[in-house]
Structures are given as C-alpha cells and as structure tokens.
Amino acid sequence: MDAITMIKERRSVRKYKDEKVDRETMREIVEIARWAPSWVNYQIARYTLVDDEAIIKEIADQGVNGFVYNIDTLKTAKGVAVLSFVKGKSGTYDKEYITSKGNSWEVFDAGIACQTFCLAAHAKGVGTCIMGVIDDESIAKIVNLPEDETVAALIVYGYEDGPHQAPNKRKDVDEIMRFVDR
C-alpha cells in the first residue's frame, strides 16, 4: 500500500473481533513506529502494550475519566498501547529548553509517534483508535510506568469487527490552506 492511500484509508476503529493481535505483529508495528522523527532524534516515545483483559478492564474503569465512548471501545478491545514519552528531552539541547514551546514540544513528538504507530498498524491489517480523554496518572500507575515518563495517549488496537464508518466529508483544500506573499 502506498503512503497516500494509507493516509486516506486509515480510520479510527472502535469495534474489534474477539481475537488478540499476536505479540510478534505488535513488535513489527513498534519496530516501524520507532522510525518516527523526533526533536534532535531523541526518540522519546515509548509503547507499553497491554493485552491482558483484566488490565484493559482496569484501564476502562479507572483510566478514561468515565468517558462513555472510550469505555465502550475498550469493552471489545483485545489490546491497548499506552503511548508515553520520556520527560524533559524534546525541545532541549544540552538539557536547556531552546524553543518557546518549552516542554510542550514533547507532546508534538508524541503525536508524530502516535500517527506513525497507527499507520504502521493499518499497514499490518490492525485497526487502531487514539484516546485522549484519559487520566494520565491512573494509567501510569496501572501499567507501572517509569517515573521519567508521562502518558500521552491510549491507542486501542485489534482486528476490526465489521466495516468502519465512511470517512467524514473533508473540508475543501482551499478552506484549510493559505499562501502568504509579499
């Protein structure tokens, strides 16, 4: 599949078959995702993969702030990637922030890593759904995240159960693009 097709076809998947994605396939997805670009190539993204149903239930009960849509998606999930990042690196050079964005650049790098993970999963036939309405601290405790990392997002993954919704109509390119000339 070429990159343009992959970008246009990848969708958020919220219903999954009752089948786990094998760990070797997930290893291949992370192997691809680790090539995501990052500030000064610090590669701060980390992936904690959860395929234990009891832990996924705990994340649903305690880690998504009671957000019904996330709870419903997690009910059929057979896998969850906790995307985290190492704190205090992105945006720095010699341990000093050199961008006006300060430590918020970490979130930018995590976003690039997140999209790369989802596209790699799509290429391998694995559906994903990114969750942002989360309780970072609860999730960090549930998965025993190292103290120098913080949770950026949850990425639910699995084999899609049935067709996904058609893509929403996209804005016309002229609505989202502008040129600046002098």
C-alpha positions in Angstrom: 0.0 0.0 0.0 1.4 3.4 -0.9 1.6 6.2 1.7 -1.1 8.4 0.2 -3.6 5.5 0.1 -2.7 4.5 3.6 -3.3 8.1 4.9 -6.6 8.3 3.1 -7.9 4.9 4.2 -6.8 4.7 7.8 -9.8 5.3 10.2 -10.4 5.1 13.9 -11.7 1.6 14.7 -13.9 1.2 17.7 -15.2 -2.4 17.4 -12.8 -5.3 17.5 -13.0 -9.1 16.8 -12.6 -11.4 19.8 -9.1 -12.1 18.7 -5.8 -10.8 20.1 -3.1 -9.4 17.8 -0.1 -11.7 18.3 2.9 -10.1 20.0 5.2 -10.6 17.1 2.9 -8.5 14.9 2.8 -5.8 17.6 6.6 -6.0 17.8 6.8 -5.4 14.0 4.4 -2.4 14.4 6.6 -0.8 17.1 9.7 -1.6 15.0 8.2 0.5 12.2 6.9 3.2 14.6 10.3 3.8 16.2 11.3 5.5 12.9 9.0 8.4 13.6 11.0 11.6 13.5 11.7 13.4 16.8 13.4 16.5 18.2 17.2 16.0 17.8 16.4 12.3 17.2 15.9 11.9 21.0 13.2 9.2 20.3 11.3 9.9 23.5 8.2 7.8 22.5 7.6 4.6 24.5 5.0 1.9 23.9 3.6 -0.2 26.8 1.5 -2.9 25.2 -1.4 -4.4 27.2 -3.2 -7.5 26.0 -4.3 -8.8 29.4 -8.1 -8.4 29.6 -8.1 -7.7 33.4 -5.7 -4.8 32.9 -7.7 -3.4 30.0 -10.8 -3.5 32.2 -8.9 -1.7 34.9 -7.9 1.0 32.4 -11.6 1.3 31.2 -12.8 1.5 34.9 -10.1 3.9 36.2 -8.2 5.5 33.3 -10.7 7.2 30.9 -12.4 9.7 33.3 -15.8 7.8 32.9 -15.9 8.9 29.2 -18.6 6.5 27.8 -17.2 6.4 24.2 -13.8 5.3 25.4 -15.3 2.8 27.9 -17.4 1.2 25.1 -14.4 1.0 22.8 -12.3 -0.7 25.5 -15.1 -3.3 26.1 -14.2 -5.0 22.9 -10.5 -4.2 22.8 -8.0 -7.0 22.9 -5.0 -4.7 23.0 -4.1 -1.2 24.3 -0.9 0.6 23.6 -0.1 3.1 26.3 1.9 5.8 24.4 4.2 7.6 26.8 7.2 9.8 26.4 10.4 10.5 28.4 10.0 13.9 30.0 12.5 16.8 29.8 14.2 16.0 26.4 12.2 17.3 23.5 12.8 21.0 22.9 16.1 20.9 24.7 19.7 21.0 23.8 22.2 20.3 26.5 19.3 20.0 29.0 18.1 23.5 28.4 14.9 24.3 26.5 15.7 26.3 23.4 12.2 26.6 22.0 9.5 28.9 23.2 7.3 25.8 23.4 9.3 24.6 26.4 8.3 21.1 27.4 5.2 21.2 25.3 7.3 20.1 22.3 7.2 16.6 23.9 3.6 16.3 23.0 4.4 17.2 19.4 6.9 14.4 19.2 4.4 12.0 20.9 1.8 13.0 18.3 4.2 12.2 15.4 5.0 8.8 17.1 1.2 8.1 17.6 0.3 8.7 14.0 3.3 6.6 12.8 2.2 3.8 15.1 -1.4 3.9 13.8 -0.2 4.0 10.1 2.1 1.0 10.7 -0.7 -0.9 12.4 -3.0 -0.1 9.4 -0.4 -1.4 7.0 -0.3 -4.6 9.0 -4.1 -5.0 9.0 -4.5 -3.9 12.6 -7.1 -1.2 13.4 -6.5 1.5 16.0 -8.3 4.2 17.9 -6.5 7.0 19.7 -7.9 8.1 23.0 -7.1 11.5 24.5 -9.8 11.7 27.2 -7.7 9.8 29.8 -6.4 10.0 33.4 -2.7 10.0 32.8 -1.8 9.4 36.4 -4.2 6.5 36.9 -3.0 4.8 33.7 0.7 5.3 34.7 0.0 3.5 38.0 -2.0 0.7 36.3 0.9 -0.1 33.9 3.7 0.7 36.3 5.2 3.4 34.0 8.7 4.6 34.9 8.8 7.9 36.8 10.6 9.7 34.0 7.8 9.1 31.5 4.3 10.5 31.2 1.3 9.1 29.4 0.5 10.9 26.1 -2.4 8.8 24.8 -4.0 5.4 24.7 -4.1 3.6 21.3 -6.6 0.8 21.3 -5.8 -1.8 18.7 -7.2 -5.0 17.3 -8.7 -6.6 14.2 -11.7 -4.7 13.1 -15.1 -6.3 13.6 -17.1 -5.3 10.5 -16.8 -2.3 8.2 -16.0 1.1 9.8 -17.9 4.2 9.1 -17.4 6.0 5.9 -15.0 8.9 6.3 -16.5 12.3 7.2 -16.6 14.7 4.4 -13.4 16.6 4.3 -13.1 20.4 4.1 -12.1 21.7 0.7 -8.4 22.2 0.5 -8.9 26.0 -0.1 -10.7 26.2 3.4 -7.6 24.9 5.2 -4.7 26.2 3.2 -3.3 29.7 2.6 -0.3 31.2 0.9 1.5 34.3 2.2 3.1 36.5 -0.4 4.8 39.9 -0.1 
